[in-house]
Amino acid sequence: MIIFLVLFFSLMLLLALGFRHSFYLTMIKKIYGQYSYAYVSKYKSITKRNPYSYCFKDDFLYHLKSVNEALKCTKLFEVDKVDVLKGFPYDTSFKQVFDQHNQPDCFVLNKNKKNILKIAGYNSQVFQQKEKSLLYFWNDKLFMQELVFGDLKENSPQNIIQQLQDKYDIAIPYHKNFTIKDTRDNYLYFTDSGFYLSLKIFNLNNQSIQAVLKH
């Protein structure tokens, strides 16, 4: 009988704690928003997992470092105008994107000192069917866009390069990394690691990208 009572009250305690945590998360979500640092960090603290699907498996810093790599890349091609991939102007707020496209298919959030980095991913079909458009936000302002290609067949990089050649009317020999730049300091950076195929686009004059480069 004593064992039964101990188990019963232990179960009640666990249920009470679970309800309290659930209620607490619901309140934070309502007050700060489901994609806020307050909600995501508290959710991770309580559940030990991320509330949303990750956009990539590696460290997000790896993707930010590629901005510097794009600037230093020796394989450089100059064009009149580099197009914004998703159609959003730089400094578009996270809320504006969310209002237009609703919930992202993947989401990453990280805090660097007092700065908040958010990455929202949406399925897209700009170059191929299996791709994802990642939108990078620094303190809720859009500063970079990336197309990540899910089809990693042997000819996939060449297909992407061919489409870039047709789009910009330039000859581009295959390289694992190369940069396309226009006269307004818009950059498009091609990356083919064998495991990760993507295009990143950003503007060097943007205040948020300048802040990212300093961190």
VEXMI-442360 format. One record per residue (C-alpha): residue in three letters; x, y, z; residue number from 0. Coordinates in steps of 0.05 Angstrom, whole numbers, plus 5000, padded with zeros to 4 digits. Layout:
N
ALA|X|Y|Z|NUM
...
//
This chain:
215
MET|5000|5000|5000|0
ILE|5056|5048|5018|1
ILE|5092|5033|4952|2
PHE|5027|5047|4915|3
LEU|5018|5114|4950|4
VAL|5090|5133|4936|5
LEU|5082|5117|4862|6
PHE|5015|5152|4860|7
PHE|5041|5217|4890|8
SER|5104|5213|4847|9
LEU|5060|5209|4785|10
MET|5018|5267|4809|11
LEU|5080|5308|4821|12
LEU|5107|5293|4751|13
LEU|5040|5311|4720|14
ALA|5038|5376|4760|15
LEU|5108|5394|4738|16
GLY|5091|5377|4666|17
PHE|5029|5420|4669|18
ARG|5068|5478|4700|19
HIS|5121|5474|4646|20
SER|5068|5470|4591|21
PHE|5031|5530|4620|22
TYR|5095|5569|4628|23
LEU|5116|5557|4556|24
THR|5047|5575|4531|25
MET|5049|5642|4568|26
ILE|5119|5659|4541|27
LYS|5097|5640|4471|28
LYS|5037|5687|4476|29
ILE|5076|5745|4505|30
TYR|5140|5742|4464|31
GLY|5121|5701|4403|32
GLN|5136|5630|4381|33
TYR|5200|5650|4345|34
SER|5228|5694|4400|35
TYR|5292|5680|4437|36
ALA|5254|5678|4503|37
TYR|5208|5622|4479|38
VAL|5259|5580|4440|39
SER|5312|5583|4495|40
LYS|5263|5566|4550|41
TYR|5234|5509|4508|42
LYS|5304|5480|4498|43
SER|5319|5488|4572|44
ILE|5257|5449|4593|45
THR|5252|5396|4539|46
LYS|5326|5390|4519|47
ARG|5307|5394|4445|48
ASN|5292|5446|4392|49
PRO|5219|5465|4380|50
TYR|5230|5468|4305|51
SER|5265|5429|4251|52
TYR|5338|5450|4241|53
CYS|5356|5482|4174|54
PHE|5425|5449|4174|55
LYS|5464|5400|4216|56
ASP|5529|5438|4224|57
ASP|5544|5500|4265|58
PHE|5511|5564|4241|59
LEU|5578|5600|4247|60
TYR|5603|5559|4188|61
HIS|5550|5592|4145|62
LEU|5567|5662|4169|63
LYS|5641|5651|4156|64
SER|5625|5640|4083|65
VAL|5611|5715|4077|66
ASN|5685|5728|4088|67
GLU|5702|5671|4041|68
ALA|5659|5703|3987|69
LEU|5697|5769|3994|70
LYS|5765|5734|3991|71
CYS|5747|5685|3935|72
THR|5795|5692|3876|73
LYS|5745|5663|3827|74
LEU|5706|5727|3816|75
PHE|5656|5744|3760|76
GLU|5627|5814|3752|77
VAL|5557|5828|3725|78
ASP|5511|5888|3720|79
LYS|5461|5865|3772|80
VAL|5455|5807|3821|81
ASP|5382|5790|3834|82
VAL|5354|5780|3904|83
LEU|5333|5707|3905|84
LYS|5270|5708|3946|85
GLY|5246|5776|3926|86
PHE|5252|5809|3996|87
PRO|5292|5873|4002|88
TYR|5347|5875|4054|89
ASP|5326|5897|4124|90
THR|5257|5866|4115|91
SER|5234|5847|4185|92
PHE|5224|5775|4207|93
LYS|5151|5793|4222|94
GLN|5140|5818|4151|95
VAL|5166|5753|4122|96
PHE|5126|5712|4171|97
ASP|5062|5750|4155|98
GLN|5072|5736|4081|99
HIS|5096|5663|4084|100
ASN|5071|5639|4152|101
GLN|5108|5585|4189|102
PRO|5177|5567|4161|103
ASP|5194|5495|4144|104
CYS|5256|5500|4188|105
PHE|5282|5550|4238|106
VAL|5348|5565|4274|107
LEU|5358|5616|4329|108
ASN|5422|5636|4364|109
LYS|5444|5692|4410|110
ASN|5511|5727|4403|111
LYS|5520|5773|4463|112
LYS|5461|5820|4455|113
ASN|5449|5803|4382|114
ILE|5398|5752|4358|115
LEU|5409|5712|4294|116
LYS|5348|5678|4263|117
ILE|5347|5633|4202|118
ALA|5280|5616|4171|119
GLY|5277|5564|4116|120
TYR|5222|5555|4064|121
ASN|5216|5504|4009|122
SER|5226|5537|3941|123
GLN|5236|5521|3867|124
VAL|5282|5575|3839|125
PHE|5333|5528|3807|126
GLN|5308|5458|3822|127
GLN|5252|5422|3857|128
LYS|5291|5399|3918|129
GLU|5316|5464|3947|130
LYS|5305|5507|4008|131
SER|5309|5583|4013|132
LEU|5342|5605|4078|133
LEU|5331|5676|4102|134
TYR|5382|5703|4152|135
PHE|5361|5756|4202|136
TRP|5407|5797|4247|137
ASN|5365|5828|4303|138
ASP|5303|5814|4262|139
LYS|5329|5848|4198|140
LEU|5341|5807|4135|141
PHE|5415|5811|4115|142
MET|5428|5748|4073|143
GLN|5392|5696|4032|144
GLU|5414|5626|4014|145
LEU|5389|5572|3968|146
VAL|5408|5502|3992|147
PHE|5400|5446|3941|148
GLY|5376|5378|3964|149
ASP|5391|5342|3899|150
LEU|5465|5324|3903|151
LYS|5471|5283|3840|152
GLU|5537|5286|3803|153
ASN|5511|5335|3750|154
SER|5473|5381|3799|155
PRO|5530|5432|3808|156
GLN|5538|5437|3732|157
ASN|5463|5447|3724|158
ILE|5463|5504|3774|159
ILE|5524|5536|3741|160
GLN|5492|5530|3672|161
GLN|5430|5566|3697|162
LEU|5474|5621|3726|163
GLN|5510|5627|3660|164
ASP|5444|5634|3623|165
LYS|5417|5683|3674|166
TYR|5477|5730|3675|167
ASP|5503|5716|3604|168
ILE|5574|5699|3627|169
ALA|5620|5639|3620|170
ILE|5633|5605|3687|171
PRO|5682|5546|3689|172
TYR|5667|5497|3746|173
HIS|5699|5514|3813|174
LYS|5680|5489|3882|175
ASN|5673|5562|3903|176
PHE|5663|5625|3863|177
THR|5633|5694|3872|178
ILE|5589|5735|3826|179
LYS|5590|5810|3842|180
ASP|5554|5870|3813|181
THR|5570|5945|3814|182
ARG|5526|5957|3876|183
ASP|5566|5908|3919|184
ASN|5514|5853|3915|185
TYR|5548|5785|3922|186
LEU|5527|5716|3901|187
TYR|5571|5660|3929|188
PHE|5570|5589|3901|189
THR|5592|5532|3946|190
ASP|5599|5459|3929|191
SER|5631|5418|3985|192
GLY|5607|5351|3957|193
PHE|5559|5346|4015|194
TYR|5530|5417|4014|195
LEU|5511|5455|3951|196
SER|5486|5526|3959|197
LEU|5482|5598|3934|198
LYS|5487|5655|3984|199
ILE|5469|5727|3967|200
PHE|5482|5790|4007|201
ASN|5500|5864|3999|202
LEU|5565|5887|4029|203
ASN|5539|5957|4044|204
ASN|5482|5931|4088|205
GLN|5490|5951|4161|206
SER|5471|5883|4187|207
ILE|5522|5846|4144|208
GLN|5574|5896|4168|209
ALA|5555|5879|4240|210
VAL|5560|5804|4225|211
LEU|5629|5813|4195|212
LYS|5653|5845|4260|213
HIS|5631|5785|4303|214
//
